[in-house]
Amino acid sequence: MLYKVVAIDGPAGAGKSTIAKLLADRIHYTYVDSGAMYRALTLAVLDSGVDLQDKSRIIEISNNVDIDFKDKSIYLNSRLVDKQIREERINKSVSFVSAIPEVRKNIVNLQRKISMGKNVVMDGRDVGTVIFPEAFIKFFITASLEERAARRCIELEGSGYAVDLHDIKCQIEKRDYIDSNREISPLKMAQDAILIDTSGKSIDEVLDDVLEYIRLRGGYTDVL
């Protein structure tokens, strides 16, 4: 059997994870959040007390960390960490950890291993360009900076965090710059990806757009 990968890339706060989860449910694929894996690694680094400038120790942790997905949740060394990886300390540090070339190589190998033998919807920043360049179909989901910052504020407030819109906007701008300018696997749209701007669109509208492109690519009988 030939397994298929739906790759969904894009910047922070564009809605790609929400769409990827809903899409995976709709077409009965396994959902893998590639960005959550870097967040889980960052959690392991911070919890270990390692300085973010100590690249050799961070690489060592990435060599030995156990990250897996079960029932749509992420586990770090067999510990459920869905909530912890969304903490503000992770938001501020994950780009530094994920920019280390050796770390990216280790996590990419783990992402491919987790996806082996499955039909997968994976979202992240380099799924269609690096992890699965031969994906069945690729999407690049984006939105305006203002809308992404507003969405992130709503998400954090819903989790009980006090937030400032200006601070969140600055953090997203900084992360966009780091992710787009890192030497290894920078955030960019694959040449054969389909661009979807979610600004001003509802989740249902974006999901319908994605599903229609998949229908056009091969029809539901081909992707289910």
C-alpha positions as CSV (number, residue, x, y, z in Angstrom):
1,M,0.0,0.0,0.0
2,L,1.2,3.5,-0.9
3,Y,0.8,5.8,2.1
4,K,0.1,9.5,1.6
5,V,1.2,12.6,3.4
6,V,-0.7,15.9,3.4
7,A,1.9,18.6,4.3
8,I,0.7,21.9,5.8
9,D,3.3,24.6,6.4
10,G,3.0,28.2,7.5
11,P,4.0,30.8,10.2
12,A,2.8,30.9,13.8
13,G,-0.8,31.7,14.4
14,A,-2.0,31.2,10.9
15,G,-4.4,28.4,11.9
16,K,-2.5,25.5,10.3
17,S,-2.6,23.2,13.4
18,T,-6.4,23.7,13.8
19,I,-7.0,23.0,10.1
20,A,-4.6,20.0,10.1
21,K,-6.4,18.4,13.1
22,L,-9.8,18.8,11.6
23,L,-8.6,17.6,8.2
24,A,-7.0,14.5,9.7
25,D,-10.3,13.7,11.4
26,R,-12.3,14.3,8.2
27,I,-10.2,12.1,5.9
28,H,-9.2,9.6,8.6
29,Y,-5.5,10.3,8.5
30,T,-3.1,10.4,11.5
31,Y,-2.3,13.9,12.7
32,V,1.3,14.8,13.5
33,D,2.2,18.2,14.8
34,S,5.8,18.7,13.8
35,G,6.1,22.0,15.6
36,A,4.9,20.4,18.9
37,M,7.8,18.1,18.7
38,Y,10.2,21.0,18.8
39,R,8.2,22.5,21.6
40,A,8.4,19.2,23.6
41,L,12.2,19.2,23.1
42,T,12.4,22.8,24.2
43,L,10.4,21.8,27.3
44,A,12.9,19.1,28.0
45,V,15.8,21.5,27.6
46,L,14.3,24.2,29.9
47,D,13.3,21.6,32.5
48,S,16.8,20.3,32.5
49,G,18.2,23.7,33.4
50,V,20.5,23.8,30.3
51,D,21.5,27.2,29.0
52,L,20.0,28.0,25.6
53,Q,23.5,29.0,24.4
54,D,24.8,25.5,25.3
55,K,24.2,23.9,21.9
56,S,26.2,20.8,22.6
57,R,24.0,19.9,25.6
58,I,20.8,20.7,23.6
59,I,22.0,18.4,20.8
60,E,22.7,15.7,23.4
61,I,19.2,16.0,24.8
62,S,17.7,15.8,21.3
63,N,19.7,12.6,20.7
64,N,18.1,10.9,23.7
65,V,14.6,12.4,24.0
66,D,11.5,10.3,23.5
67,I,8.7,12.1,21.8
68,D,5.5,10.4,20.6
69,F,1.9,11.0,19.8
70,K,-1.0,9.0,21.2
71,D,-4.7,9.7,20.9
72,K,-4.0,13.2,19.4
73,S,-1.8,14.1,22.4
74,I,2.0,14.5,22.7
75,Y,4.2,12.7,25.2
76,L,7.6,13.7,26.3
77,N,9.5,10.7,27.8
78,S,6.1,9.0,28.4
79,R,4.7,12.1,30.1
80,L,1.6,13.9,28.7
81,V,2.7,17.5,27.9
82,D,-0.1,19.0,25.8
83,K,-0.5,22.0,28.1
84,Q,3.1,22.5,29.1
85,I,4.4,22.9,25.5
86,R,2.0,25.9,25.0
87,E,3.4,27.9,28.0
88,E,4.9,31.3,27.3
89,R,8.4,30.2,28.3
90,I,8.3,27.7,25.4
91,N,7.0,30.3,22.9
92,K,10.0,32.5,23.8
93,S,12.6,29.8,23.5
94,V,11.5,27.3,20.8
95,S,13.0,29.1,17.8
96,F,16.4,29.1,19.4
97,V,16.3,25.3,20.0
98,S,14.8,24.5,16.6
99,A,17.4,26.6,14.7
100,I,20.3,24.2,15.7
101,P,21.1,22.1,12.6
102,E,21.9,18.9,14.5
103,V,18.6,19.2,16.5
104,R,16.6,19.6,13.3
105,K,18.3,16.5,11.8
106,N,17.4,14.5,14.8
107,I,13.8,15.7,15.0
108,V,13.2,15.2,11.2
109,N,14.4,11.6,11.5
110,L,12.0,11.1,14.4
111,Q,9.1,12.8,12.5
112,R,9.7,10.4,9.5
113,K,9.8,7.4,11.9
114,I,6.6,8.4,13.6
115,S,4.9,8.7,10.2
116,M,6.1,5.5,8.8
117,G,3.3,3.1,7.6
118,K,0.5,5.6,8.0
119,N,-1.5,8.1,6.0
120,V,-0.5,11.4,7.7
121,V,-1.5,15.0,7.9
122,M,1.5,16.9,9.3
123,D,1.8,20.6,9.9
124,G,4.9,22.7,10.6
125,R,7.3,25.0,8.9
126,D,9.3,22.6,6.7
127,V,7.1,19.6,6.1
128,G,6.7,20.1,2.4
129,T,10.2,21.4,1.8
130,V,12.4,19.1,4.0
131,I,10.5,16.4,5.9
132,F,8.3,15.1,3.1
133,P,9.2,16.9,-0.2
134,E,7.3,14.2,-2.1
135,A,4.1,14.7,-0.1
136,F,0.8,13.8,-1.9
137,I,-0.3,17.4,-1.6
138,K,1.2,20.5,0.1
139,F,-0.5,23.6,1.6
140,F,1.1,26.8,2.8
141,I,-1.4,28.5,5.3
142,T,-0.8,32.1,6.3
143,A,-2.6,35.2,7.6
144,S,-1.8,38.8,8.4
145,L,0.5,39.5,11.3
146,E,-2.3,41.4,13.1
147,E,-4.8,38.5,12.8
148,R,-2.2,36.0,13.9
149,A,-1.4,38.0,17.0
150,A,-5.0,38.5,17.9
151,R,-5.6,34.7,17.5
152,R,-2.7,33.9,19.8
153,C,-4.0,36.3,22.4
154,I,-7.4,34.6,22.4
155,E,-5.7,31.2,22.7
156,L,-3.5,32.2,25.6
157,E,-6.4,34.1,27.4
158,G,-8.5,31.0,27.0
159,S,-5.8,29.0,28.8
160,G,-5.8,31.5,31.7
161,Y,-2.8,33.6,30.8
162,A,-2.7,37.4,31.0
163,V,-1.4,38.7,27.6
164,D,-0.6,42.0,25.9
165,L,-1.4,42.2,22.1
166,H,1.7,44.3,21.3
167,D,4.0,41.9,23.1
168,I,2.5,38.9,21.3
169,K,2.8,40.7,18.0
170,C,6.5,41.5,18.6
171,Q,7.1,37.8,19.6
172,I,5.5,36.5,16.4
173,E,7.5,39.0,14.3
174,K,10.7,37.9,16.0
175,R,9.8,34.2,15.5
176,D,8.9,34.8,11.8
177,Y,12.3,36.4,11.3
178,I,14.2,33.6,13.0
179,D,12.3,30.9,11.3
180,S,12.6,32.5,7.8
181,N,16.3,33.3,8.1
182,R,17.8,30.3,9.8
183,E,20.4,28.5,7.8
184,I,18.9,25.1,8.0
185,S,15.3,24.4,6.9
186,P,14.0,28.0,6.9
187,L,10.3,28.7,6.8
188,K,9.4,29.0,3.1
189,M,6.6,28.0,0.8
190,A,7.4,24.9,-1.3
191,Q,7.2,25.6,-5.1
192,D,4.4,23.2,-5.6
193,A,2.4,24.2,-2.4
194,I,-1.1,25.7,-2.5
195,L,-1.2,29.1,-0.8
196,I,-4.2,29.7,1.5
197,D,-4.6,33.0,3.3
198,T,-6.9,32.5,6.3
199,S,-7.3,36.3,7.1
200,G,-10.9,37.0,7.6
201,K,-12.0,33.4,7.0
202,S,-13.7,31.1,9.3
203,I,-12.3,27.7,10.2
204,D,-15.0,26.0,8.2
205,E,-14.3,28.1,5.1
206,V,-10.6,27.2,5.2
207,L,-11.3,23.5,5.8
208,D,-13.7,23.5,2.8
209,D,-11.0,25.1,0.6
210,V,-8.4,22.5,1.7
211,L,-10.9,19.6,1.2
212,E,-11.8,20.9,-2.3
213,Y,-8.1,20.9,-3.4
214,I,-7.8,17.3,-2.1
215,R,-10.9,16.3,-4.1
216,L,-9.4,17.9,-7.2
217,R,-6.1,16.2,-6.7
218,G,-7.5,12.7,-6.5
219,G,-11.0,12.6,-5.1
220,Y,-12.0,11.3,-1.7
221,T,-11.9,7.7,-2.9
222,D,-8.2,8.2,-3.5
223,V,-7.3,9.9,-0.2
224,L,-9.4,7.9,2.2
